[in-house]
Structures are given as C-alpha cells and as structure tokens.
Amino acid sequence: MVIGSSMENVEKETISVRHGILRNKYYLYMTEFFAGMSVMAVELGASRLLAPYFSSSQIVWTIIIGTIMIAMALGNIWGGRSADKNPNPDRLYVRMIIAAVWIAAIPVLGKYVIIGISAALVFTVSNNFLIWAAFLACMIIFVFPLFLLGTVTPSLVKYTVDSLDDSGKTVGSLNAFNTVGSIIGTFVPTFVTIPAVGTSVTFLIFAGILLLLALVYFVSTKGKKKPCIIGGILFLVCCLTGASGSFAFWEKNLLYEGESIYNYLQVKETEDSVILSTNVLFGVQSIMKKNGGATGMYYDYAMAAPVMSGNADGNILILGMGTGTYAKQCQYYFAPASIEGVEIDQKITDLAGAYFELPDSVMVTTYDGRSYLAAVQGTYDVIMVDAYQDITIPFQMSSVEFFTLVREHLNENGVMVVNMNMHSDADSTGEGSINEYLSDTIASVFDYVYTVDVAGTTNRELFATQNPEALAVFEAGRSMIEEPELQEMLRRAAEGMTPYEKGTYLLTDDKAPVELLGMRVIDDLIQRELAYYKELFKREGIQGLLQE
C-alpha cells in the first residue's frame, strides 16, 4: 500500500511539473468556467438553428435539452473513467480542440444535415415527424461536441484534487465555476451575440474560446503541435465559410436575412409583393402587395370583422401585428378608424417601417399580446388575434382565460377575429384537431361564433361576438360598401361564413397541449402532400422521383 501510494504521488508530481500551467488551479477553474459557458451557448444556438425548420415550440426545446443532458451525462461517465486510466491533461485539451472545431463547423454544415434528415424522414416516418427529425438532428449535430465537453469536469477533478483533505472544497469550486459560466452562457447569446451578430457567429465565438484555452495550454507546456495546427486551420476555414451562412441557402436575392431575440427573419421580393417569413421553413408571416390591393390571403377575409362590429371606423387592436398587413388594409378601407398593434418582436416592427411601408400613424407596442390586454383598460370594436405561426402557438394566447380577457376588452357589439393557420376539421387520430380545440375554447367564452375557410390555403378565419345580430349587421354593412375590391373581399367572406357548433374540446391555462396538437396536424399535412411521391418511391425508387 505504501509503495502504491508513493507511485501515485510520483505520477502526480511528474504530471504537475510537465504541465506547469496546471499548477495554478485558477487556469483549471477558467477551463471549467468557459466549458460551462460554451455548453449553454451551444444549447441556445441549437434552438435558433432548429427553429427555422422545426419551430421553437416546447417540443423542440424538450428534445434539445434532453439530448444535451444525455451527451453531458455520457461525457461525465467516460471522462471520469478515462482520467482514472490516464490522467494526462493533454488528452482533455485535445478533446477541447476537437469540440471547438466541431462547434465551429455547425454553421457550415448544420443546415445541410437538417435538410438531409428531413428529406429522408419524410419518406420513411408516418407519425411524429417533428420529434424524429429534431431528435436525429440534435443527435448528429450536437451530441458529440457536448459529450466531449462533458468530460471536462471529471478530468479537472482528477487534476486538481491533491488529497482527500481538500477534495470537497476543490470539487465545489470547480462546480461553482462551471455553474457561473453556464449562467453567463445563458444570458450572453440571448441578449448580446445572437441579436448582434447572429447564430452562426455565436457558434464561432464560443468555439474560438474553447480553442484558445487549448492552445494556451499546449503553448505553455510546449506540448503537441499537430492538434493545435490542424485545429487552428480548420477553425479558420469554418470562420471563412460559415460566418455569413444563410439558413435559406436555396433562396436568392433576399432583401433581408437576419435574427432577432425571438425569430429568424427573411424579407424577399417577388414581381408583385414583398414578403416577410419567419421560422418553420419560412412560411409567409406578412405580405405587402406593390399595387396596394388585396393580398388574396386571410387578411382579406378578416376585413369582415370591422363591418360585422357595426362600427368599421372605430377602434381596432391587432395582437400579432407583424409588418402591419391587416393594419394597412383597415386604414385604407376604413380610413377614420383608430388602429393600434401589439408585436412582441421589435425587429419585425423595424422591418415593417423599412420594407413594408407601415404608416407612422399606426401605433405599435412591443409587448406580449396577453400581457398587453392585462395592462390596459381600453375597449375596442375589433380585436384581431394573429399570433399563431404554424405549430408555434403560444399556449397563453389559446386558453379560456385569454379569450375571456379579449371579450372583456371588446365593446358591446365588438368582434374578435382569429386567424387559425392550420386548417383541419379532423386529424387522423380522431381525437380533435388544433382548430377544433381553439374553436371550442372560443365558443365556450363567446355566444356567437362563425368560421370561414380561406380559399386555396390552410387558413381559417373565426369571428366571435356577443351580438346576436352580428350577421345581420354584417350583411347590412356589406350592402353599403361601394369600393369594388372591398366588396369582393366581403362577398367571399359572406359566402363561406358558417355558424360554429360548440364541441367539448377545451384549452385552459392549466392544460393547453398546443404543441402536440400542432404536431399532429403537421403529420397529417405531410402525409396528404406526399402521398403521391411516397407511392412513386415505393414503385420506382429514387430513379422514379428524379424523373418526376
């Protein structure tokens, strides 16, 4: 036992002398600090990388957190065993170089991996496409570098614990530095780097920090040069090719592409329109027709709401303002109306002024829609709820409590209009679609509910009021409209207007599984849209798809 103990001491002493910089425990604490910071930065970066393709819903966040925790746990286990077998710190800092290069490569290759996974799963997975695609993307892109970073803590414990007398203090200090680093790594990407320089550069910044830590170590110890040279070259290549990478790499001539705290944003121009797209494969969030005419989208149908209220030139509130498509239409056709909007993303409001000609007369408040209603006392003739983006439906704006708040802010004959952008009367499970849940919830709050499907789209407009004469008011108001284009908008809305029969599906603040409901709709949409191509693939394989 004495001999064994002596050999261990000699081994430690040899390692300490050879790796002189590690004699100063503060360098090890610094390593722990920046490793913790980088893990959280990568986690937040992962959410932004995946959001344009899979949304930023709770489902995606759950997958990100779960896979990263798996990676860290496995890294902790393997790192501890590896350090016990071979306590040479060179091994740890080589792993940090590998992790740094991998993280730096994410902006370059990550989007192609996501597209490839999605394309493969579309033809092989019938249910839970979003879960499988996001999970595999996380496993392939993020698990390995975070597994390597997971080895940092057990390795550093091995290098810093000199005796059992101070082991508790040493381990506690390491964990404290890791935790503080994680805290800072949570705030810095969200509030500083991602809004300022974007997700791609954020990955590169934290990859660079990890690489610098390893390079300082090897330079100070005059150790391995080859990993440093290779790592440095690969990092520079990633910086040159990934810093300005586009999420929508197949798009050309974009007017704007960037990120905010909440969204990936893209502005593109066609022959007749300017379009804002956000997240989830860049679906249309707002549109401006260059001729100032009708959009051909749900905004046109929603023009029925001011007429239905009986006071088309009254007060209109838009929750989910976007770039102001609906606001500008209301201002144009109902000129005396007072219009205000609420938009949680200030960057979108900035784009509205820069590219979409939002008038200065339209007041926009940067706030959450529900929080805004809770804070103000005013009432309105029309409240439009346009805060739902594909499967990204904020649960707090889908519940009985929210719609009750909306009702309390409507005038006596006021009308709420809601855009539901995933039309589905019944999904494949027979358990009720997201639109059925939303409609039943609204019908439990409002006495009179009407719906109309938007032709050629997956959108459905819902009108809710406490006025039993709302339809009669709408028809009377419509007959007095002289503007031909507005007449046509209202005609299409009137032809499809259907009283809604309340069901039993209900969403509350306590229970609103909107993410799962939305995911089911996505599965149904994929199956319907790809049924022909799947059958073709089964019959003729890849060659048949290519010929098609």
Secondary structure, DSSP 8 states (H G I E B T S, - for coil): -HHHHHHHHHHHHHHHHHTGGGGSHHHHHHHHHHHHHHHHHHHHHHHHHHHHHH-S-HHHHHHHHHHHHHHHHHHHHHHHHHHHH---HHHHHHHHHHHHHHHHHHHHHHHHHHHHHHHHHHTT--S-HHHHHHHHHHHHHTHHHHHHHHTHHHHHHHHH---TTSHHHHHHHHHHHHHHHHHHHHHHIIIIIHHHHHHHHHHHHHHHHHHHHHHHHHHHHT--SHHHHHHHHHHHHHHHHHTT--SSTT--SEEEEEE-SS-EEEEEE-SSEEEEEESGGG-EEEEEETTS---SSHHHHHTHHHHHHT-TTSEEEEES-TTSHHHHHHHHHSTT-EEEEE-S-HHHHHHHHHHS---TTSEEE-S-HHHHHHH----EEEEEE---BTTB--GGGSSHHHHHHHHHTEEEEEEEEEEE-S--SS-TTSS--HHHHHHHHHHTT-SEEEEEE-TTSS-EEEEEES-TTHHHHHHHHHHT---HHHHHHHHHHHHH-EE----S----SS---HHHHHHHHHHHHHHHHHHHHHHHHHHHHHHHHHH-
